[in-house]
Amino acid sequence: MIVPQSYQIQINEHYYSVPYLYIGKRVDVYTSNDYIIVKYEGKEICRHLRTDGEGRTVVDSHKPEAHQNIDRKTASTIQLMMCLKSVKVWMTAYIVTAYQKSNSIRITIDQKKLPSVRA
């Protein structure tokens, strides 16, 4: 099997990462009940626990550094979005409470009363 540009080989419906240095190279893949073993020129280059069903098993060290950075940025973006979502939920609750108390839509935000949120 030739390692594709995605450095992920497909076994049944599951994808397993291979160190990116082997992109374009022919590797041998061995499967057992428990493991997927990938060898290059007879030398084992990676081993994964076998997973049945669709999905991906990707090891960070198999990725080029540029791809690792993308994943870190994506994780940071997701954390920020979750933080903003929390603030939005809190603000919505605050607005509903303010409206129920006064039957008006006068909204003031006191920065000291905002919950502290860390990303």
N, CA, C and O of each residue as an XYZ file, in Angstrom:
476
protein
N       0.852     -1.163      0.000
C       0.000      0.000      0.000
C       0.906      1.238      0.000
O       1.907      1.293      0.715
N       0.531      2.225     -0.819
C       1.276      3.487     -0.884
C       0.638      4.482      0.100
O      -0.581      4.653      0.111
N       1.470      5.133      0.923
C       0.961      6.122      1.879
C       0.545      7.370      1.102
O       1.368      7.972      0.412
N      -0.735      7.766      1.211
C      -1.228      8.937      0.460
C      -0.791     10.254      1.103
O      -0.216     10.274      2.191
N      -1.077     11.343      0.406
C      -0.740     12.691      0.891
C      -1.337     12.976      2.269
O      -0.774     13.748      3.045
N      -2.457     12.361      2.564
C      -3.121     12.590      3.855
C      -2.402     11.875      4.998
O      -2.752     12.055      6.165
N      -1.377     11.050      4.657
C      -0.623     10.192      5.587
C      -1.539      9.360      6.479
O      -1.202      9.041      7.619
N      -2.710      9.015      5.929
C      -3.646      8.151      6.636
C      -4.041      7.011      5.716
O      -4.511      7.223      4.598
N      -3.842      5.809      6.207
C      -4.201      4.634      5.404
C      -5.558      4.116      5.879
O      -5.921      4.230      7.049
N      -6.286      3.550      4.932
C      -7.625      3.057      5.256
C      -7.603      1.550      5.389
O      -7.144      0.834      4.498
N      -8.107      1.083      6.516
C      -8.306     -0.347      6.749
C      -9.791     -0.511      7.042
O     -10.290     -0.028      8.059
N     -10.481     -1.188      6.156
C     -11.942     -1.282      6.211
C     -12.519      0.127      6.199
O     -12.281      0.866      5.244
N     -13.263      0.523      7.215
C     -13.890      1.850      7.216
C     -13.169      2.840      8.125
O     -13.674      3.933      8.379
N     -11.986      2.460      8.617
C     -11.257      3.301      9.577
C      -9.933      3.753      8.969
O      -9.297      3.015      8.216
N      -9.525      4.983      9.310
C      -8.259      5.527      8.830
C      -7.259      5.584      9.982
O      -7.613      5.927     11.110
N      -6.010      5.245      9.683
C      -4.931      5.257     10.671
C      -3.785      6.101     10.135
O      -3.429      6.005      8.960
N      -3.209      6.930     11.002
C      -2.108      7.773     10.556
C      -0.805      6.974     10.464
O      -0.586      5.987     11.166
N       0.042      7.462      9.557
C       1.384      6.920      9.345
C       2.305      8.132      9.395
O       1.913      9.199      8.923
N       3.521      8.018      9.950
C       4.403      9.183      9.961
C       4.511      9.814      8.566
O       4.753      9.122      7.577
N       4.328     11.133      8.507
C       4.257     11.844      7.224
C       5.504     11.657      6.367
O       5.447     11.834      5.150
N       6.619     11.304      6.980
C       7.858     11.094      6.216
C       7.729      9.945      5.208
O       8.560      9.807      4.311
N       6.692      9.129      5.359
C       6.510      7.973      4.481
C       5.483      8.226      3.372
O       5.095      7.295      2.666
N       5.042      9.479      3.218
C       4.110      9.797      2.137
C       4.742      9.386      0.804
O       5.899      9.704      0.530
N       3.971      8.681     -0.012
C       4.445      8.250     -1.325
C       5.258      6.965     -1.309
O       5.655      6.471     -2.364
N       5.510      6.423     -0.131
C       6.307      5.195     -0.020
C       5.389      3.992      0.150
O       4.278      4.093      0.670
N       5.890      2.861     -0.303
C       5.124      1.612     -0.170
C       5.378      1.019      1.214
O       6.521      0.809      1.619
N       4.288      0.755      1.923
C       4.385      0.142      3.248
C       3.595     -1.154      3.265
O       2.690     -1.366      2.458
N       3.960     -2.013      4.202
C       3.216     -3.251      4.423
C       2.368     -3.073      5.673
O       2.837     -2.554      6.686
N       1.113     -3.510      5.591
C       0.185     -3.351      6.707
C      -0.242     -4.736      7.181
O      -0.690     -5.574      6.400
N      -0.089     -4.947      8.485
C      -0.458     -6.209      9.099
C      -1.567     -5.943     10.109
O      -1.497     -4.990     10.885
N      -2.582     -6.786     10.091
C      -3.691     -6.621     11.031
C      -3.821     -7.861     11.891
O      -3.645     -8.988     11.428
N      -4.130     -7.628     13.138
C      -4.464     -8.725     14.047
C      -5.796     -8.372     14.682
O      -6.416     -7.376     14.310
N      -6.232     -9.159     15.616
C      -7.485     -8.833     16.305
C      -7.369     -7.545     17.105
O      -8.365     -6.861     17.340
N      -6.136     -7.213     17.529
C      -5.947     -6.068     18.421
C      -5.209     -4.884     17.805
O      -5.412     -3.748     18.234
N      -4.353     -5.126     16.804
C      -3.473     -4.065     16.305
C      -3.471     -3.937     14.792
O      -3.766     -4.881     14.059
N      -3.122     -2.715     14.347
C      -2.761     -2.436     12.965
C      -1.275     -2.091     13.026
O      -0.887     -1.149     13.717
N      -0.452     -2.835     12.318
C       0.995     -2.621     12.340
C       1.432     -2.232     10.937
O       1.101     -2.906      9.961
N       2.184     -1.130     10.847
C       2.656     -0.649      9.556
C       4.173     -0.763      9.538
O       4.855     -0.301     10.453
N       4.704     -1.399      8.458
C       6.149     -1.582      8.326
C       6.631     -0.985      7.007
O       5.939     -1.008      5.990
N       7.829     -0.459      7.069
C       8.507      0.046      5.865
C       9.838     -0.682      5.756
O      10.666     -0.628      6.665
N      10.032     -1.360      4.635
C      11.238     -2.155      4.396
C      11.524     -3.086      5.575
O      12.668     -3.229      6.007
N      10.461     -3.719      6.089
C      10.590     -4.695      7.163
C      10.671     -4.116      8.564
O      10.617     -4.862      9.542
N      10.799     -2.804      8.680
C      10.908     -2.162      9.994
C       9.568     -1.559     10.392
O       8.949     -0.836      9.610
N       9.121     -1.856     11.608
C       7.854     -1.306     12.092
C       7.988      0.210     12.271
O       8.888      0.687     12.963
N       7.076      0.959     11.635
C       7.111      2.424     11.747
C       5.970      2.963     12.598
O       6.045      4.083     13.103
N       4.918      2.173     12.759
C       3.847      2.577     13.682
C       2.937      1.398     13.975
O       2.883      0.406     13.250
N       2.226      1.565     15.080
C       1.292      0.534     15.531
C       0.108      1.248     16.171
O       0.281      2.166     16.973
N      -1.085      0.821     15.812
C      -2.312      1.395     16.372
C      -3.167      0.284     16.954
O      -3.156     -0.843     16.459
N      -3.907      0.603     18.004
C      -4.941     -0.317     18.462
C      -5.992     -0.390     17.367
O      -6.405      0.635     16.824
N      -6.408     -1.566     17.054
C      -7.401     -1.728     15.993
C      -8.758     -1.212     16.457
O      -9.185     -1.470     17.582
N      -9.420     -0.489     15.582
C     -10.753      0.041     15.852
C     -11.670     -0.384     14.719
O     -11.393     -0.122     13.549
N     -12.755     -1.036     15.076
C     -13.719     -1.423     14.050
C     -14.721     -0.299     13.866
O     -15.093      0.374     14.828
N     -15.149     -0.098     12.653
C     -16.120      0.949     12.376
C     -15.457      2.186     11.804
O     -14.231      2.279     11.736
N     -16.292      3.139     11.390
C     -15.809      4.361     10.761
C     -15.078      5.237     11.768
O     -15.332      5.174     12.971
N     -14.165      6.058     11.252
C     -13.464      7.004     12.113
C     -12.012      7.151     11.727
O     -11.572      6.653     10.691
N     -11.271      7.847     12.580
C      -9.854      8.100     12.349
C      -9.083      7.943     13.646
O      -9.559      8.315     14.719
N      -7.896      7.390     13.533
C      -6.955      7.328     14.636
C      -5.706      8.035     14.148
O      -5.002      7.538     13.269
N      -5.432      9.210     14.730
C      -4.313     10.028     14.264
C      -3.413     10.361     15.447
O      -3.873     10.850     16.478
N      -2.126     10.087     15.279
C      -1.125     10.402     16.293
C      -0.484     11.735     15.915
O      -0.051     11.915     14.777
N      -0.420     12.670     16.864
C       0.130     14.000     16.575
C       1.528     13.942     15.975
O       1.839     14.698     15.055
N       2.368     13.057     16.486
C       3.749     13.000     15.987
C       3.828     12.510     14.541
O       4.875     12.640     13.908
N       2.749     11.956     14.012
C       2.716     11.529     12.603
C       2.475     12.699     11.662
O       2.723     12.598     10.461
N       1.987     13.820     12.212
C       1.631     14.980     11.384
C       2.851     15.867     11.141
O       3.740     15.952     11.988
N       2.890     16.530      9.975
C       3.902     17.565      9.793
C       3.651     18.678     10.817
O       2.518     18.864     11.259
N       4.684     19.407     11.189
C       4.537     20.445     12.209
C       3.461     21.466     11.845
O       2.728     21.933     12.716
N       3.366     21.811     10.566
C       2.355     22.785     10.134
C       0.938     22.288     10.445
O       0.073     23.086     10.804
N       0.699     21.005     10.315
C      -0.626     20.448     10.610
C      -0.883     20.423     12.108
O      -2.019     20.604     12.548
N       0.163     20.199     12.894
C      -0.004     20.222     14.347
C      -0.405     21.617     14.792
O      -1.254     21.763     15.672
N       0.192     22.647     14.198
C      -0.148     24.028     14.545
C      -1.582     24.354     14.180
O      -2.262     25.062     14.923
N      -2.056     23.850     13.050
C      -3.445     24.084     12.638
C      -4.385     23.496     13.676
O      -5.367     24.130     14.063
N      -4.087     22.289     14.126
C      -4.939     21.655     15.126
C      -4.942     22.436     16.436
O      -5.982     22.549     17.085
N      -3.784     22.979     16.831
C      -3.732     23.778     18.056
C      -4.575     25.042     17.908
O      -5.296     25.426     18.829
N      -4.480     25.692     16.730
C      -5.269     26.902     16.500
C      -6.755     26.571     16.485
O      -7.566     27.333     17.012
N      -7.113     25.450     15.891
C      -8.513     25.032     15.854
C      -9.025     24.807     17.271
O     -10.138     25.218     17.599
N      -8.226     24.158     18.110
C      -8.636     23.910     19.499
C      -8.827     25.229     20.236
O      -9.778     25.376     21.004
N      -7.933     26.192     20.010
C      -8.066     27.498     20.658
C      -9.326     28.210     20.191
O     -10.018     28.839     20.991
N      -9.628     28.114     18.903
C     -10.834     28.739     18.361
C     -12.077     28.116     18.976
O     -13.020     28.830     19.316
N     -12.093     26.808     19.122
C     -13.245     26.123     19.727
C     -13.412     26.566     21.173
O     -14.534     26.797     21.624
N     -12.290     26.690     21.917
C     -12.377     27.146     23.305
C     -12.962     28.552     23.371
O     -13.805     28.837     24.221
N     -12.519     29.428     22.477
C     -13.033     30.796     22.455
C     -14.529     30.799     22.143
O     -15.294     31.530     22.771
N     -14.943     29.988     21.177
C     -16.364     29.931     20.815
C     -17.202     29.445     22.001
O     -18.292     29.963     22.244
N     -16.698     28.457     22.735
C     -17.428     27.956     23.898
C     -17.524     29.040     24.971
O     -18.555     29.191     25.627
N     -16.440     29.787     25.139
C     -16.436     30.885     26.100
C     -17.487     31.922     25.720
O     -18.269     32.357     26.565
N     -17.505     32.316     24.453
C     -18.483     33.304     23.989
C     -19.903     32.782     24.123
O     -20.819     33.541     24.443
N     -20.091     31.498     23.881
C     -21.416     30.898     24.019
C     -21.871     30.983     25.479
O     -23.036     31.269     25.755
N     -20.945     30.734     26.413
C     -21.278     30.833     27.837
C     -21.705     32.244     28.194
O     -22.685     32.434     28.914
N     -20.974     33.239     27.692
C     -21.321     34.633     27.969
C     -22.676     34.964     27.374
O     -23.478     35.659     27.996
N     -22.938     34.466     26.160
C     -24.226     34.736     25.502
C     -25.371     34.144     26.328
O     -26.400     34.795     26.506
N     -25.206     32.930     26.830
C     -26.251     32.305     27.646
C     -26.464     33.120     28.915
O     -27.602     33.370     29.312
N     -25.369     33.537     29.554
C     -25.479     34.335     30.766
C     -26.188     35.653     30.478
O     -27.057     36.077     31.241
N     -25.814     36.307     29.365
C     -26.422     37.593     29.009
C     -27.916     37.416     28.733
O     -28.730     38.247     29.137
N     -28.269     36.334     28.046
C     -29.682     36.070     27.758
C     -30.453     35.914     29.060
O     -31.541     36.472     29.202
N     -29.910     35.167     30.008
C     -30.577     34.970     31.299
C     -30.708     36.294     32.032
O     -31.735     36.560     32.655
N     -29.674     37.127     31.963
C     -29.695     38.426     32.631
C     -30.772     39.328     32.029
O     -31.496     40.006     32.757
N     -30.875     39.334     30.708
C     -31.865     40.169     30.018
C     -33.276     39.712     30.364
O     -34.141     40.540     30.648
N     -33.517     38.402     30.345
C     -34.844     37.885     30.679
C     -35.209     38.268     32.103
O     -36.340     38.680     32.361
N     -34.266     38.140     33.035
C     -34.519     38.505     34.425
C     -34.829     39.995     34.549
O     -35.763     40.386     35.249
N     -34.041     40.822     33.865
C     -34.261     42.273     33.916
C     -35.640     42.615     33.361
O     -36.329     43.467     33.922
N     -36.056     41.976     32.281
C     -37.357     42.254     31.671
C     -38.486     41.810     32.597
O     -39.476     42.525     32.752
N     -38.348     40.644     33.207
C     -39.392     40.144     34.090
C     -39.588     41.051     35.298
O     -40.711     41.212     35.778
N     -38.515     41.640     35.787
C     -38.620     42.488     36.980
C     -39.268     43.826     36.688
O     -39.984     44.368     37.531
N     -39.026     44.364     35.504
C     -39.484     45.729     35.265
C     -40.458     45.868     34.097
O     -40.978     46.961     33.872
N     -40.718     44.811     33.356
C     -41.547     44.866     32.153
C     -41.061     45.932     31.171
O     -41.852     46.497     30.417
N     -39.804     46.190     31.185
C     -39.229     47.108     30.204
C     -37.952     46.476     29.642
O     -37.435     45.492     30.171
N     -37.477     47.059     28.581
C     -36.300     46.485     27.945
C     -35.089     47.399     28.144
O     -34.253     47.533     27.250
N     -35.004     47.997     29.267
C     -33.837     48.809     29.590
C     -32.741     47.887     30.120
O     -32.914     47.218     31.139
N     -31.637     47.863     29.431
C     -30.564     46.939     29.798
C     -29.300     47.735     30.097
O     -28.848     48.551     29.293
N     -28.754     47.478     31.255
C     -27.452     48.055     31.583
C     -26.535     46.896     31.973
O     -26.970     45.921     32.586
N     -25.309     47.017     31.621
C     -24.355     45.947     31.929
C     -23.311     46.509     32.876
O     -22.614     47.472     32.557
N     -23.215     45.908     34.016
C     -22.209     46.279     35.003
C     -21.036     45.319     34.826
O     -21.164     44.126     35.097
N     -19.913     45.826     34.381
C     -18.747     44.970     34.124
C     -18.330     44.202     35.375
O     -17.818     43.088     35.269
N     -18.539     44.772     36.539
C     -18.131     44.087     37.772
C     -18.964     42.853     38.038
O     -18.516     41.940     38.732
N     -20.186     42.811     37.488
C     -21.075     41.678     37.728
C     -20.949     40.577     36.674
O     -21.543     39.509     36.823
N     -20.177     40.831     35.607
C     -20.006     39.809     34.588
C     -19.220     38.645     35.163
O     -18.268     38.855     35.914
N     -19.599     37.427     34.823
C     -18.843     36.280     35.339
C     -17.449     36.267     34.718
O     -17.264     36.656     33.564
N     -16.485     35.816     35.496
C     -15.140     35.711     34.929
C     -15.083     34.436     34.101
O     -15.461     33.360     34.566
N     -14.610     34.569     32.881
C     -14.541     33.437     31.957
C     -13.131     33.378     31.428
O     -12.592     34.381     30.960
N     -12.532     32.209     31.500
C     -11.162     32.039     31.000
C     -11.179     31.118     29.795
O     -11.857     30.091     29.791
N     -10.425     31.498     28.771
C     -10.349     30.662     27.567
C      -9.237     29.664     27.721
O      -8.999     28.860     26.819
